[in-house]
């Protein structure tokens, strides 16, 4: 029978073994804090542990040029507890990896608001305070703020809001948890530009040369931070993309959890009714499925994109031809494209006839406008105010006088919001009143992609041009309808000579407007 001393030694040995397991296994660390990792959490934990192993090896060897395996991106729907494991549980466990080969480790954690970042910092700090036995360290007495604290094993933690300036020591681990807080921000090019500048000029410079990076996000926009990183340095990132619901075999084939069609994420927590409700949201693609646009489209639907064949096009003598343009007068590779669209209205349909879509300098833009004007003779040409009069106006006027080919350019003051600007053409397309030359392989695939991804796509040149066209044509259609209305007096209303005269004036005015 073992003595009490032996039992105590056994108990101490078992406790020491468990402490070592907790410090070496994030799964054990999660369990002793009351969490039971689900299948997708286990996937995240595995990737985090691999990240730490590579980082510590690089730091210990002094291999400051090594970036292999040091960047992890986790794209998951809201409510999947990704922040719980990465922003709350991971930092205390990460700092427990300091050993005789690693003198110190620092963490920089950022979120879309300073308050949220501080909340994550507070949760991680509280775990440190209550787990000294397991972690082997605690907080220093003089550094315990929620957004900035240090540990007795020479570790340190700092949090900040995305977009804010960052000062202090350089970190070995940089975490960005939800860089975007609202759908309005996700759809804003100005916001996405701002985040990219902050990432390159504030976040990255605060990291050690061999630091690890972890980004947790919802991929809502093709041009957001995730999209730009995938475009510029995809090979450097390990991406874990988990959709809420598997809807196709293609999605099943690329799913890290090997789910089948109809299976959803974390069934132990998400119920079928919760999944159904989330997927009914037309914006679910980016938030729930980690795609900037659903396969069926968002603002513009796949069913709105109706094609026509050359044989279906009405005769030109039946058409009223119009044009519109979105100008970006620059040939720099980083600039937007200029897009000119010509369309004819006939038989209640708007038929897209011709398109110029390229990076153009001023001379090239004028050349293309004149070419399209000669070929199609548009009644009106709509363009955003400022681009014509201030940028190419003098050049265009000289060419028109020289060639005796005049373009009736109407400069418009569009709504600031691109989606508001696109409502007219969206309404026409939703009614099936717009026809596209889908047989034109030169530009149609690009236009289709841009329409389906709007407003979360990287570019919107075609959308801007067709939006100007939609607003202008809608006004013309509205005038035509007014002309066709018979000005009949209400029952019991006396038609006096004065009323008949005013009615005649209205009819003449409407005809003049339509002709102009």
Buried (B, 14 or more C-beta within 10 A) or exposed (E): EEEEEEEEEEEEEEEEEEBEBBBEBBBBBBBBBEBEBBBBBBBBBEBBBEBBEBBBBBBEEEBEEBBEBBBBBBBBBEBBBBBBBBBBBBBBBBBBBBEEEBEBBBBBBBBBBBEBBBBBBBBBBBBBEEBEEBBBBBBBEEEEBBBBBBBBBBBBBBBBBBBEEBEEEEBBBBBBBBBBBEBEBBBBBEBBEBBBEBBEEBBEEBBBEBBBBBBBBBBBBBBBBBBBBBEEEEEEBBBBBBBBBBBEEEBBEEBEBEBEEEEBBBEEEBEEEEBEEBBEEEBBBBBBBBBBBBEEBBBBBEEBBEBBEEEEBBEEEEBBBBBBBBBBBBEEEEEBBBBBBBBBBBEEBBBBBBBBBBBBBBEBBBBBBBBBBEEBEBBBBBBBEEBBBEBBBEBBBEBBEEEEBEBEBBBBEBEEEBBEBBBBBBEBBEEEBBBBBBEBEEBBEBBBBBBBBBBBBBBBBBBBBBBBBBBBBBBBBEBBEBEEEEEEEEEEEEEEEEEEEEBEEEBEEBEEBBEE
